[in-house]
């Protein structure tokens, strides 16, 4: 009887311990080329932008909000970033744009999500796969559902939602 009770307790413990674990999943890669809309908040200001990632790894962000920067576009090809608004444009080396810039952080994270190399994956709620890894000294996590990015969190610096 004593052995039966101990065996039942051990089985119960094993079941309870495994219930809290997040199920592992296979890493999900983002497509090499995609378009999305994103929203993030910084210093109590909400920013919205259209993002395009090309198959060759280049990308562009065109801000739609706030109104004061509507139409501001960042485009990256190779190691050059073009910042433009209307008729005015400025060509900058990537080193001239701060590494903590939301544009650079979002682009770098999505580049990592395209390859999924070195990233961990877990099954989340509502069919979302939670991907996580490191990005330039920051921990980052992303939600991907049906091959589309739903959310991105980079350290305590940035939290982004995607449509």
Number of C-alpha atoms within 10 A of each C-alpha: 6 7 8 9 10 11 12 12 12 12 12 11 11 11 11 11 10 10 9 8 9 11 11 13 14 13 21 23 19 20 17 16 14 14 15 15 17 22 18 17 13 11 5 7 10 11 18 22 23 18 23 18 21 15 12 10 15 19 22 22 25 21 23 19 16 13 10 9 13 16 18 18 22 21 19 23 14 11 10 15 23 16 18 16 15 9 5 8 13 10 14 14 12 16 10 10 12 11 13 12 12 17 19 17 21 20 21 14 21 21 19 17 25 16 15 19 11 12 18 16 22 19 17 17 9 7 11 19 24 24 24 23 19 15 15 11 8 14 13 22 23 23 25 23 16 11 13 18 24 19 19 24 20 22 14 9 13 17 19 18 17 19 12
